[in-house]
Amino acid sequence: MAPNPKLFAFLLALSASTFVIGCYRRFSLVALGRPEYRLDALGTRFSRMLRLAFGQERVLGKPFGANHFIIFWSFIILAVANAEFLVGGLLPQASLTALPEPLQHALLFLFDLVSLLALAGVLFAFARRLFFPEPSLSSDYVKARSPEAFLILSLIAVLMLAYFGMHAARIALGSEDPSALPVSALIAANLVAPLAITPSALAAWSWWLHALALLSFFAYLPQSKHMHILTAIPNCFLSDLERPNTQPREEFKRGMRFGVGRIDDFTWKDLFDSFSCTECGRCQETCPAAGTGKSLNPRSIIHAIKTNLLANGAALRTGDPPSLPLIEAGEAKSGEGSSGEAAIWACTTCGACMSVCPVLIEHMPKIVKMRRHLVQMKASFPEELTTFFENIEARYNPWGIAPTERTKWHGTLQVKAFEEGKTEYLLYVGCAGAFDARQKQVTVALATILDAAGVSWGTLGKVERCCGDSLRRLGNEYVFERTARDNVNLLVERGVKKIVTQCPHCFSTLKNDYRQYGLELEVVHHSELIAALIAAGKLDLKQRVADLGRLLFHDSCYLGRHNEVYAAPRQVLTAATGASPVEFARNGERSFCCGAGGGRMWQEEQEGERINLNRVREALRQEPDTICVSCPYCLTMMEDGLKDLQGGSVKVKDLAEVVAEGLRA
Amino acid sequence: MLVVVCIKQVPDTTQVQIDPVTNTLVREGIPFIVNPYDAHALEEALRLKDQFGFRVAALSMGPPNAEATLKKALALGVDEAILLSDRVFGGADTLATSRVLSEAIAKLNQREQVGIVICGKQTIDGDTAQVGPGIATRLGYTQLTLVDHIEKLDPFQERITVRRKLEGRHEIVEAPLPVLLTVVREVNRPRYPTVPMRLESEEAVVQIWSNQELQLDQNGIGLKGSPTWVSRIFSPQREKGEIVGDGAVDPAGAAHLLVDRLLSRDLLVV
């Protein structure tokens, strides 16, 4: 039976208008966000899009990703077949038969095979959700076995079955060449006769079934998480090219709102992100807060933004303030469009969520933006932070210790002041390195190493100040702004060109954040400098360090994930001990935070399991003698965790201490 | 009703050192802070403002750079800030200081009825705890010192009930307004300024009052009006400590030794 073009045109118009209205409703809301420029470096963006969207790089990071890869590429390939179908429904004479015979043959062959693959993929996805759903597929607002997921999978399955039905019927009718369509031919040969239906009836039924499935799919798309089919690819293209922890500066003028306190304070890209979420649960699975029972789930933060935007849409369009709050005191009700303050403060800014998101959603910057609102507009934050903020403002270090004590770590060491033209490296000691009893030992170890290698280095002495890392991650941008300006002025005034830090947080802040203040310096973490000194033969490691036993290396988030320094610390440890360090099950880019980043160091942790205990338990499973770290926060958190878990004789050492041990012999 | 809070800019004493030769405070390069007790007084005044809608005036006597301290008070939400600054006020002891402050409060009272004056318990540089009571005496206000909680305030009956924190006990007292309160740290947790308020305070004006405004007899103020003089400042010699046992090698043994030693000197009660 030939399709009825008039009826089809009506249904197509209905579907298309539902689709367009749905899309318009969402994209016009996205346009209400604050401006943000995301069209620079088009080449980089394009290649990133190819790699992540079309290459499905992160999707393939999980076993079931292969399934999605197949369905994704089936959609791309079958888009041609479906386009032909839609056009053919309106103009029956227009079809691929217009193409040269060999090309037409090849395309039909491809569509036939790909449809089978897609069908298999869909059945596999069905089975996964029904029989072995991973916990991360479910969250507070949706379950793995959600009707929505099954509805979409069913629509795709029906689409594929109808496709085969149509072509099998045509083969049975002799209008299509069975050699071009092996799967359809198989169905034609074995199934058309037993179905007790005439081939022409099958052709008509299949055609309409295909048409209805396809048109329903379009109509439903914008209403669901499957909106990501439209938004994921552009979202990858428009993703932030900056380091994820380097949020934009704020302008401090009277009468302005600071941070994000309501939905339209977000940028359009923040809002676009919320329509790109596929609800795959990768962020939730990897988040240290979500994984230890905190109220934070990065996925729920994104979902709340989407829900809030839709709920406030009517008010926003008329220029009224939104009525549904974006942030709620304490814990928010799940799935209702608000995020709780408790969740916002639970983030360690470790960046794990962003490193796994297949569509490059930027979770962490949104959390920091909301923190900016809470701190700057409402002065509402965990009360421990008041002391922290005041200490930094009055005495330029987190503990409020007198700045005159910044050089007490020197002890009997001869420490020179940095002199322009004479000193090569500024050793930026950092607050922990200067004041924390345990980290001071690391500073001494590092100073010993630098001296042994003949490096020309000096410090700023008592005038060094906190870099402001925690201030910025905690959303106190106003005080960070002043801190950064003062520090940049000081570094420029002193003629500093190269900096070495022992703290990944100082490292990342000086290297990445201060660039926003015009400071372009060579900043290295001590692991990088020591690795280079060893490689250049400048460090004579007299003996293999053996008495530290089985050495387990823990990646710092701000060194690893945020700055991609993975090899240097491992090279250093291998050179010092003669063997590669033992690895955590979660290591490198998949490393698990110690729990202290993002200003969590200065807050209590009452909700759920303590993050450092989770990590130390993981460490103890590897039966190490020494846990080796590269960050003062990690050092504190690992040592505290070992004490709590009665870790016996297991020690925690910074890699500089391991190397200094080797110099001692 | 107007609530007046008295605040003082003090050197950050954790950073002050005493010159061993001259026995004077080395003040060069030492940052100034709001006297910590006064920060609690300020917070208590702001809470009364939030609760009852009173206006709050912050008052400070000091050199022109003490304006920074009053800017902080403005950022936290006081309605006006007055700096009492004049060369003739300089070198004042607690008596002369309380004369100037009470005269300024009396002047404010002419414009708007002052119901409550709040001071910190003491300052961390002078540590006398005399200025608050001195103001109350000079103004004839009831003085309620060492307050750690305002139990009740009835602005219509003009009565206040507060809890005083004394050694080992609390005391609840009631008094008619106007009163002067001095507060201890436990009274509240000071708030943190919001950015819009900070930006507002940058533009806000601190009123400067000299003796032209107050017209006080110069013999009763400043150095001339101060019967108390600081003759010498010094750090007491501390007896050299002693390390008991070796905690690093034998912590349990060292702890035993320490307990025995403390018991033998009657420093530990079993």
HADDOCK unambig.tbl for C-alpha pairs under 7 A between the chains (distance, minus, plus):
assign (segid A and resid 254 and name CA) (segid B and resid 196 and name CA) 6.42 0.50 0.50
assign (segid A and resid 254 and name CA) (segid B and resid 199 and name CA) 5.93 0.50 0.50
assign (segid A and resid 254 and name CA) (segid B and resid 200 and name CA) 6.86 0.50 0.50
assign (segid A and resid 376 and name CA) (segid B and resid 194 and name CA) 4.96 0.50 0.50
assign (segid A and resid 376 and name CA) (segid B and resid 195 and name CA) 5.00 0.50 0.50
assign (segid A and resid 377 and name CA) (segid B and resid 194 and name CA) 5.30 0.50 0.50
assign (segid A and resid 377 and name CA) (segid B and resid 195 and name CA) 6.15 0.50 0.50
assign (segid A and resid 377 and name CA) (segid B and resid 196 and name CA) 6.81 0.50 0.50
assign (segid A and resid 378 and name CA) (segid B and resid 194 and name CA) 6.11 0.50 0.50
assign (segid A and resid 379 and name CA) (segid B and resid 192 and name CA) 5.86 0.50 0.50
assign (segid A and resid 379 and name CA) (segid B and resid 193 and name CA) 6.50 0.50 0.50
assign (segid A and resid 379 and name CA) (segid B and resid 194 and name CA) 5.48 0.50 0.50
assign (segid A and resid 386 and name CA) (segid B and resid 192 and name CA) 6.66 0.50 0.50
assign (segid A and resid 402 and name CA) (segid B and resid 14 and name CA) 6.23 0.50 0.50
assign (segid A and resid 402 and name CA) (segid B and resid 15 and name CA) 5.49 0.50 0.50
